[in-house]
Amino acid sequence: MENNKDINDWLAVTRSRNGKWWYCAFHNVTALVGAGVLGFPYAMSQLGWGPGITVLVLSWICTLYTAWQMIWMHEAESGKRFDRYHELGQYAFGEKLGLWIVVPQTLVVDIGTDIIYMITGGTSLKKAYQILCKDCQPIRTTYFIMMFAALQFFLSHLPSFNSIIGVSISATIMSICYSTIAWASSIHKGVLPDVQYDGRSSTTTGKVFDFFTGLGTIAFGYAAHNVLLEIQATVPSTPEKPSKKAMWKGMLVAYVVVGLCYFPVAIIGYWAFGNSVADNILMSLDKPHWLTAVANLFVVVHVTGSYQVFAVPVFDMMESYMVKRMNFKPTWYLRFISRNIYVALTMLVAIIFPFFGGLLSFLGALVFAPTSYFLPCIIWLKVYKPKRFGLHWWANWFCIVFGVLLMVLGSVGSLREIILQAKAYKLFS
């Protein structure tokens, strides 16, 4: 027990427990608002006005409810804290089954998100470069992704969640700024002369698959549940002042910010550009040139923080496994080597598969929908066994059905889009 305590004092998630409620708010905004919001107008063009707004609102309500559930279950057992998603899964489903249910999904979410943020950081840097230096020599996207990765190599050696609070504060401010630029610039630009809202594809089959893809893109925007318990683990907890109070306060603030970022960007961006909107709204904004360049640089700062928020749980899991199972000593050079390898691998995959729109939707549907929409509900039903046909019973089953539909339909549509994008792609372009 003492040995485990010593290791927890070294691991990234549990190293520091002096976080404040506003730490939680900044970390959660950094995790939630990111590459996803930039793809929302594109998702609206695939879903249409009615279904698009409906899915946006239902996702906001459903994931706020499941966030509340996870915050409450952080201390589901008196005197014990479930500091990691898989620990809560083990409590609900058993030691082995809980690991197999939760760990593969959370790893795919964290690693997949970091790969997408590598792509986002690199493409946003490239866009800013093209705007600010129109007569300069063209540079491949590969090199911009490597530039973004260079910053992550440095930041990845900050030891814990609380040590990256400065990065999260900067990221939150940037997310509000570039979201505001996106919708305000869309209003300034006005509706395109020949704007259309009748779907991106001309065939019925294409419209159906586009609809499925849009569902996955929306699901990606609500992916923070994967790091929720890890963020709550940084907050001190006593019987008189449990961590759930501070965490819930921070989560409410975060979701207000999320709403202020998501809904205007999605609705106004689609209103201005219609079916012609790019899969990253900033790519559709050309004027004023300097403002579009600044917005892209804001995105780079934000996804820098977002990458770290999703990387910390992976670092924690890797280092825990190497120390507890492989008997490595918890040293600085173990951390240095393992974290550098992780950043290098996410960079390499981002360079090889830079399909922003398709990856956004595919990962959103396949693994973000389960971890954010319905896995918390299944755990809640298992742990608390609410009264059948009561309010919580109905709420849980609604979120489960809604989440499963997002997962299945979104995965099918986005996989098709990745295949279509891959046909025109050249390696290391």
KEPAKOL-648388 format. One line per field, with one value per residue (C-alpha): residue number from 1; residue in one letter; chain; x, y, z. Coordinates in steps of 0.2 Angstrom, whole numbers. Layout:
BEGIN
k (NUM,...)
r (a,...)
c (A,...)
xx (X,...)
yy (Y,...)
zz (Z,...)
//
This chain:
BEGIN
k (1,2,3,4,5,6,7,8,9,10,11,12,13,14,15,16,17,18,19,20,21,22,23,24,25,26,27,28,29,30,31,32,33,34,35,36,37,38,39,40,41,42,43,44,45,46,47,48,49,50,51,52,53,54,55,56,57,58,59,60,61,62,63,64,65,66,67,68,69,70,71,72,73,74,75,76,77,78,79,80,81,82,83,84,85,86,87,88,89,90,91,92,93,94,95,96,97,98,99,100,101,102,103,104,105,106,107,108,109,110,111,112,113,114,115,116,117,118,119,120,121,122,123,124,125,126,127,128,129,130,131,132,133,134,135,136,137,138,139,140,141,142,143,144,145,146,147,148,149,150,151,152,153,154,155,156,157,158,159,160,161,162,163,164,165,166,167,168,169,170,171,172,173,174,175,176,177,178,179,180,181,182,183,184,185,186,187,188,189,190,191,192,193,194,195,196,197,198,199,200,201,202,203,204,205,206,207,208,209,210,211,212,213,214,215,216,217,218,219,220,221,222,223,224,225,226,227,228,229,230,231,232,233,234,235,236,237,238,239,240,241,242,243,244,245,246,247,248,249,250,251,252,253,254,255,256,257,258,259,260,261,262,263,264,265,266,267,268,269,270,271,272,273,274,275,276,277,278,279,280,281,282,283,284,285,286,287,288,289,290,291,292,293,294,295,296,297,298,299,300,301,302,303,304,305,306,307,308,309,310,311,312,313,314,315,316,317,318,319,320,321,322,323,324,325,326,327,328,329,330,331,332,333,334,335,336,337,338,339,340,341,342,343,344,345,346,347,348,349,350,351,352,353,354,355,356,357,358,359,360,361,362,363,364,365,366,367,368,369,370,371,372,373,374,375,376,377,378,379,380,381,382,383,384,385,386,387,388,389,390,391,392,393,394,395,396,397,398,399,400,401,402,403,404,405,406,407,408,409,410,411,412,413,414,415,416,417,418,419,420,421,422,423,424,425,426,427,428,429)
r (m,e,n,n,k,d,i,n,d,w,l,a,v,t,r,s,r,n,g,k,w,w,y,c,a,f,h,n,v,t,a,l,v,g,a,g,v,l,g,f,p,y,a,m,s,q,l,g,w,g,p,g,i,t,v,l,v,l,s,w,i,c,t,l,y,t,a,w,q,m,i,w,m,h,e,a,e,s,g,k,r,f,d,r,y,h,e,l,g,q,y,a,f,g,e,k,l,g,l,w,i,v,v,p,q,t,l,v,v,d,i,g,t,d,i,i,y,m,i,t,g,g,t,s,l,k,k,a,y,q,i,l,c,k,d,c,q,p,i,r,t,t,y,f,i,m,m,f,a,a,l,q,f,f,l,s,h,l,p,s,f,n,s,i,i,g,v,s,i,s,a,t,i,m,s,i,c,y,s,t,i,a,w,a,s,s,i,h,k,g,v,l,p,d,v,q,y,d,g,r,s,s,t,t,t,g,k,v,f,d,f,f,t,g,l,g,t,i,a,f,g,y,a,a,h,n,v,l,l,e,i,q,a,t,v,p,s,t,p,e,k,p,s,k,k,a,m,w,k,g,m,l,v,a,y,v,v,v,g,l,c,y,f,p,v,a,i,i,g,y,w,a,f,g,n,s,v,a,d,n,i,l,m,s,l,d,k,p,h,w,l,t,a,v,a,n,l,f,v,v,v,h,v,t,g,s,y,q,v,f,a,v,p,v,f,d,m,m,e,s,y,m,v,k,r,m,n,f,k,p,t,w,y,l,r,f,i,s,r,n,i,y,v,a,l,t,m,l,v,a,i,i,f,p,f,f,g,g,l,l,s,f,l,g,a,l,v,f,a,p,t,s,y,f,l,p,c,i,i,w,l,k,v,y,k,p,k,r,f,g,l,h,w,w,a,n,w,f,c,i,v,f,g,v,l,l,m,v,l,g,s,v,g,s,l,r,e,i,i,l,q,a,k,a,y,k,l,f,s)
c (A,A,A,A,A,A,A,A,A,A,A,A,A,A,A,A,A,A,A,A,A,A,A,A,A,A,A,A,A,A,A,A,A,A,A,A,A,A,A,A,A,A,A,A,A,A,A,A,A,A,A,A,A,A,A,A,A,A,A,A,A,A,A,A,A,A,A,A,A,A,A,A,A,A,A,A,A,A,A,A,A,A,A,A,A,A,A,A,A,A,A,A,A,A,A,A,A,A,A,A,A,A,A,A,A,A,A,A,A,A,A,A,A,A,A,A,A,A,A,A,A,A,A,A,A,A,A,A,A,A,A,A,A,A,A,A,A,A,A,A,A,A,A,A,A,A,A,A,A,A,A,A,A,A,A,A,A,A,A,A,A,A,A,A,A,A,A,A,A,A,A,A,A,A,A,A,A,A,A,A,A,A,A,A,A,A,A,A,A,A,A,A,A,A,A,A,A,A,A,A,A,A,A,A,A,A,A,A,A,A,A,A,A,A,A,A,A,A,A,A,A,A,A,A,A,A,A,A,A,A,A,A,A,A,A,A,A,A,A,A,A,A,A,A,A,A,A,A,A,A,A,A,A,A,A,A,A,A,A,A,A,A,A,A,A,A,A,A,A,A,A,A,A,A,A,A,A,A,A,A,A,A,A,A,A,A,A,A,A,A,A,A,A,A,A,A,A,A,A,A,A,A,A,A,A,A,A,A,A,A,A,A,A,A,A,A,A,A,A,A,A,A,A,A,A,A,A,A,A,A,A,A,A,A,A,A,A,A,A,A,A,A,A,A,A,A,A,A,A,A,A,A,A,A,A,A,A,A,A,A,A,A,A,A,A,A,A,A,A,A,A,A,A,A,A,A,A,A,A,A,A,A,A,A,A,A,A,A,A,A,A,A,A,A,A,A,A,A,A,A,A,A,A,A,A,A,A,A,A,A,A,A,A,A,A,A,A,A,A,A,A,A,A,A,A,A,A,A,A)
xx (0,14,23,8,6,24,21,5,15,26,13,6,-12,-11,6,-3,-20,-20,-31,-45,-62,-56,-42,-56,-65,-50,-44,-62,-64,-46,-52,-69,-67,-54,-53,-71,-79,-70,-79,-97,-102,-97,-107,-122,-120,-121,-135,-146,-154,-167,-157,-141,-147,-157,-141,-131,-143,-146,-127,-125,-138,-134,-115,-118,-129,-116,-102,-112,-114,-95,-91,-103,-95,-77,-81,-94,-87,-84,-66,-60,-57,-58,-44,-44,-58,-53,-53,-71,-74,-66,-76,-92,-88,-74,-55,-52,-68,-67,-50,-55,-70,-63,-44,-45,-58,-49,-32,-40,-49,-33,-21,-33,-37,-18,-16,-30,-23,-6,-15,-25,-9,1,-13,-17,1,2,-14,-7,10,1,-9,5,18,9,25,35,40,27,31,23,11,23,35,22,16,34,35,20,27,43,33,24,41,45,29,27,40,29,26,7,-10,-8,9,0,-13,-4,-6,-24,-28,-20,-29,-46,-43,-38,-53,-65,-55,-54,-72,-78,-67,-75,-93,-90,-80,-94,-107,-95,-93,-112,-121,-113,-122,-127,-128,-137,-143,-149,-135,-117,-121,-132,-137,-148,-134,-122,-134,-137,-118,-115,-128,-120,-103,-110,-116,-98,-91,-103,-99,-80,-85,-90,-74,-69,-76,-61,-50,-64,-60,-41,-44,-55,-41,-31,-43,-42,-56,-62,-78,-83,-78,-78,-70,-86,-92,-77,-77,-96,-94,-79,-89,-104,-93,-85,-101,-107,-91,-94,-111,-105,-92,-101,-118,-113,-99,-110,-126,-118,-104,-117,-128,-114,-107,-120,-115,-98,-91,-74,-72,-62,-72,-56,-51,-67,-62,-50,-54,-48,-32,-23,-38,-39,-21,-22,-37,-27,-12,-25,-30,-12,-10,-26,-23,-6,-15,-28,-14,-6,-23,-26,-8,-6,-18,-8,8,1,-5,12,23,11,12,31,34,21,21,38,48,56,62,52,66,66,75,61,48,59,61,43,35,47,42,24,25,35,23,8,18,22,4,-2,10,5,-14,-18,-37,-44,-63,-64,-53,-63,-80,-73,-65,-79,-92,-82,-75,-79,-98,-96,-85,-95,-113,-117,-103,-106,-124,-121,-109,-122,-135,-123,-118,-133,-147,-160,-179,-185,-195,-190,-182,-164,-168,-176,-162,-149,-158,-161,-142,-137,-149,-143,-125,-126,-135,-121,-108,-115,-121,-106,-93,-101,-102,-85,-76,-83,-76,-59,-58,-64,-51,-37,-39,-33,-19,0,11,21,13)
yy (0,12,7,11,28,32,28,38,53,51,47,62,61,59,68,85,86,105,110,123,123,135,123,111,124,128,110,105,119,115,96,100,115,111,104,98,116,120,105,109,120,106,94,105,105,86,86,100,114,104,88,98,109,95,84,99,102,84,81,96,90,72,74,87,74,60,72,75,56,53,67,59,42,48,44,31,21,30,34,29,39,33,44,36,30,12,12,16,3,-10,-5,-8,-23,-31,-31,-39,-36,-17,-15,-24,-13,4,4,0,14,27,24,26,42,50,44,47,65,69,63,74,89,86,87,103,111,108,113,129,134,131,141,156,154,155,170,180,175,174,175,163,146,133,121,104,100,87,100,111,95,93,111,108,92,101,111,95,87,101,103,84,84,95,82,83,90,105,109,113,124,139,130,126,145,151,137,142,160,156,144,158,170,159,153,172,176,161,167,185,184,174,187,201,191,188,175,169,174,157,149,132,122,106,94,92,77,76,58,50,38,52,62,47,44,63,63,48,57,73,63,57,75,81,67,72,89,81,70,77,63,53,64,70,58,62,81,78,68,84,92,89,80,79,72,90,97,82,85,83,101,110,99,101,120,120,108,120,135,124,119,137,142,127,132,150,143,128,135,152,144,129,139,156,146,136,151,160,147,133,117,125,127,118,104,117,133,144,137,146,163,172,190,200,191,196,191,174,171,176,164,150,154,155,137,132,138,130,113,114,114,101,89,90,87,71,66,66,51,41,46,41,24,20,25,15,0,1,4,-8,-22,-21,-16,-1,12,28,39,55,47,33,48,57,42,36,53,57,40,44,62,55,41,53,64,50,44,62,64,48,50,69,67,80,78,59,56,68,60,42,43,54,40,25,28,46,42,27,35,52,47,30,21,32,28,9,11,21,8,-5,4,13,3,17,13,6,19,32,49,43,26,35,48,34,24,39,43,25,23,40,36,19,27,40,27,15,27,39,26,20,37,43,27,30,48,43,31,44,57,43,41,58,58,57,51,65,78)
zz (0,5,-11,-22,-13,-17,-35,-36,-29,-45,-58,-69,-63,-45,-42,-37,-28,-25,-40,-38,-46,-59,-64,-68,-78,-89,-91,-96,-109,-116,-118,-125,-137,-150,-167,-166,-166,-182,-191,-184,-199,-211,-200,-201,-220,-220,-207,-212,-202,-191,-188,-186,-172,-164,-163,-156,-142,-137,-137,-126,-114,-114,-111,-97,-89,-91,-85,-69,-67,-68,-56,-43,-46,-43,-25,-27,-13,4,7,-10,-25,-43,-51,-68,-80,-80,-61,-61,-74,-63,-49,-59,-70,-60,-61,-78,-87,-82,-89,-106,-107,-103,-107,-126,-128,-118,-126,-143,-138,-130,-144,-158,-151,-150,-168,-174,-164,-173,-189,-184,-177,-193,-205,-195,-195,-214,-217,-207,-217,-233,-228,-221,-234,-251,-261,-251,-256,-253,-238,-236,-223,-216,-210,-202,-192,-187,-181,-170,-163,-158,-146,-139,-136,-124,-115,-113,-99,-87,-74,-70,-74,-62,-69,-86,-79,-88,-104,-101,-97,-113,-123,-116,-120,-138,-140,-136,-147,-163,-161,-160,-175,-184,-182,-182,-198,-205,-201,-208,-224,-226,-235,-251,-267,-272,-255,-254,-239,-248,-243,-250,-261,-276,-274,-260,-256,-254,-243,-232,-229,-227,-213,-204,-205,-198,-183,-179,-181,-168,-156,-157,-150,-133,-130,-113,-102,-106,-95,-83,-68,-71,-70,-54,-46,-45,-33,-15,-6,12,19,23,6,-7,-24,-33,-28,-35,-51,-54,-52,-65,-77,-77,-81,-95,-103,-103,-113,-124,-128,-132,-144,-152,-156,-164,-175,-181,-185,-191,-201,-210,-213,-221,-232,-234,-243,-248,-231,-228,-216,-205,-205,-204,-221,-229,-222,-233,-228,-219,-222,-206,-195,-203,-200,-182,-179,-186,-174,-160,-165,-164,-146,-141,-148,-140,-123,-129,-134,-117,-108,-118,-117,-98,-95,-108,-99,-83,-90,-98,-84,-71,-82,-84,-65,-58,-71,-80,-64,-71,-58,-58,-64,-74,-89,-90,-91,-104,-116,-115,-117,-132,-140,-138,-146,-160,-164,-164,-176,-188,-189,-192,-206,-214,-212,-212,-216,-204,-208,-210,-194,-184,-188,-187,-170,-164,-168,-164,-147,-141,-142,-130,-117,-117,-121,-115,-105,-90,-90,-91,-76,-67,-70,-64,-48,-42,-50,-51,-50,-66,-76,-65,-71,-70,-78,-93,-94,-94,-107,-118,-118,-121,-137,-143,-141,-149,-164,-165,-164,-177,-190,-188,-190,-206,-214,-209,-214,-232,-232,-226,-241,-253,-246,-247,-266,-269,-256,-259,-245,-236,-247)
//
